[in-house]
Amino acid sequence: MRKLILIRIVHTSADMGSMGEGLIKEGMAKIGKENWLENQRRIENFWNELENEIDGLDLDYSRTRIYQDGLPCGDELGLRIVRETAEKGSRNYQIVRKLIERGAKIEATESSQLLRKEYEHIKAIISSTDLREKAEVMERYEMLKDKLIQERDAFIAKAIDSTLKNDETGILFIGAAHNVIPLLAKDIEVKSLD
């Protein structure tokens, strides 16, 4: 039997690397500084509660594999990305780093090509200064977004299926827009920490 713990995550600016600052500005412009700050407090509470819940799981870390939304590599490069992103303040990656330090293994989860496509669209939205251009770029992205997420989900499901072995537990940290579960192999028992 293979098990997968699904954790729906909330991305923060620290998770977004070089685009983080632009996304903060976009968020504040949309909802106002006070609402944005209140939202950040709620997100911090979410991560604190989630970390406590994960700490309470009875996991054999030597038989645990970590799958991270947005991470296209495992092994040493994956570890380096996890460490660097955790050091920049990502609560998601701080939790992943803690699990790895306890013996869990990080796996390549995403397609670098699909991530690059999404990155280019989001970068174009953030860097657009003309309102008309920004609206056009956002419209193009909206038309492609669902198909791109579906392609990413299919890739993630295949990555889990090919690396998660019998008697192992996987932990999938995944954004709310994804729907990986229906694409997983039928012998993977899924538990959600939502």
C-alpha positions in Angstrom: 0.0 0.0 0.0 1.2 3.5 -0.8 -0.1 6.5 1.1 -0.2 10.2 0.2 -0.9 13.0 2.5 -2.3 16.0 0.6 -1.6 19.4 2.0 -3.3 22.4 0.3 -1.0 25.3 0.6 -1.1 29.1 0.5 1.8 30.6 -1.4 3.6 33.5 0.1 5.9 36.1 -1.5 8.9 34.2 -0.2 7.8 31.2 -2.2 7.8 33.2 -5.4 11.5 34.1 -5.6 12.3 37.0 -7.8 8.6 37.8 -8.5 7.8 38.1 -4.8 8.2 41.8 -4.5 6.1 42.5 -7.6 3.3 40.2 -6.3 3.3 42.0 -2.9 2.8 45.3 -4.8 0.1 43.8 -6.9 -1.7 42.4 -3.8 -1.6 45.7 -1.9 -2.8 47.6 -5.0 -5.8 45.2 -5.3 -7.0 45.0 -1.7 -5.2 47.8 0.2 -2.3 47.6 2.6 -4.3 46.9 5.8 -6.2 44.1 4.2 -3.1 42.7 2.7 -1.3 42.7 6.1 -4.3 41.0 7.8 -4.2 38.4 5.1 -0.5 37.8 5.8 -1.3 37.3 9.5 -3.9 34.7 8.6 -1.5 33.0 6.3 1.2 32.9 9.1 -1.4 31.3 11.4 -2.3 28.7 8.7 1.4 27.7 8.5 1.8 27.5 12.3 -1.3 25.3 12.6 -0.2 23.1 9.7 3.3 22.7 11.1 1.9 21.5 14.4 -0.4 19.1 12.6 2.5 17.7 10.6 4.6 17.3 13.7 1.7 15.2 15.2 1.8 12.7 12.4 3.3 9.3 13.1 5.7 9.2 10.2 8.6 6.9 9.5 10.7 9.6 7.9 13.1 7.1 6.2 10.0 6.0 4.3 8.6 9.4 3.5 8.9 11.3 0.2 8.1 15.0 -0.1 6.5 16.4 -3.3 6.4 20.2 -3.5 4.3 22.4 -5.8 6.7 24.3 -8.0 9.8 22.1 -7.4 11.1 20.6 -10.6 14.1 18.8 -9.1 15.1 16.5 -6.3 18.4 15.3 -5.0 21.1 17.9 -4.2 19.7 20.6 -6.4 16.2 20.1 -4.8 17.8 20.2 -1.4 19.6 23.5 -2.2 16.4 25.1 -3.5 14.6 24.0 -0.3 17.4 25.4 2.0 17.7 28.7 0.1 13.9 29.3 -0.1 13.5 28.4 3.6 16.3 30.9 4.5 14.4 33.6 2.6 11.4 33.1 4.9 9.2 30.6 3.2 7.2 28.8 5.9 6.3 26.0 3.4 10.0 25.4 2.6 10.9 25.6 6.3 8.5 22.8 7.0 9.9 20.8 4.1 13.4 21.4 5.3 12.5 20.2 8.7 11.0 17.0 7.3 14.2 16.4 5.2 16.4 16.9 8.3 14.3 14.2 10.0 15.1 11.8 7.1 12.4 12.4 4.4 13.5 12.5 0.8 12.7 15.4 -1.5 11.5 14.4 -5.0 11.3 16.2 -8.3 7.6 17.1 -8.6 7.1 19.4 -11.5 8.0 19.9 -15.2 10.5 22.7 -15.5 9.1 23.5 -19.0 5.5 23.9 -17.7 6.7 26.0 -14.7 8.7 28.2 -17.1 5.6 28.8 -19.2 3.6 29.9 -16.2 6.5 32.0 -14.9 6.7 33.9 -18.2 3.0 34.8 -18.1 3.1 35.9 -14.5 6.3 37.9 -15.0 4.6 39.6 -18.0 1.6 40.6 -15.8 3.8 42.0 -13.0 6.1 43.9 -15.3 3.3 45.5 -17.4 3.1 49.2 -16.6 0.4 50.1 -19.2 -3.1 49.3 -17.9 -4.3 48.2 -21.4 -1.2 46.0 -21.9 -1.6 44.5 -18.4 -5.3 43.7 -19.2 -4.3 42.0 -22.4 -1.5 40.0 -20.8 -3.9 38.9 -18.0 -6.6 37.9 -20.5 -4.0 35.7 -22.4 -2.9 34.1 -19.2 -6.5 33.4 -18.0 -7.2 31.6 -21.3 -4.2 29.3 -20.8 -4.1 28.9 -17.0 -6.6 26.0 -16.6 -4.9 23.9 -19.4 -1.5 24.7 -17.9 -2.6 23.6 -14.4 -4.1 20.4 -15.9 -0.8 19.6 -17.6 1.1 20.3 -14.4 -1.3 18.1 -12.4 -0.8 15.2 -14.8 3.0 15.6 -14.6 2.8 15.7 -10.7 0.6 12.6 -10.6 3.1 10.7 -12.8 6.0 11.9 -10.7 4.4 10.6 -7.5 3.4 7.3 -9.2 6.9 6.6 -10.4 8.7 7.4 -7.2 6.4 6.5 -4.3 7.1 2.9 -3.4 5.0 0.3 -1.5 4.9 0.9 2.3 6.0 4.5 1.8 4.2 7.8 2.6 4.3 10.8 0.3 3.5 14.3 1.4 2.2 16.5 -1.4 2.3 20.3 -0.7 0.1 21.7 -3.4 -1.7 25.0 -4.3 -5.5 25.2 -4.0 -6.0 25.5 -7.8 -4.6 22.0 -8.5 -6.6 18.8 -8.7 -4.0 16.0 -8.7 -6.0 13.4 -6.7 -8.2 12.0 -9.6 -5.0 11.5 -11.7 -3.2 9.4 -9.1 -2.8 5.6 -9.4 -5.7 3.8 -7.8 -3.4 2.0 -5.3 -2.4 5.2 -3.6 -4.5 5.9 -0.5 -4.9 9.7 0.0 -5.5 11.5 3.2 -6.0 15.3 3.2 -4.8 17.6 6.0 -7.2 20.4 4.8 
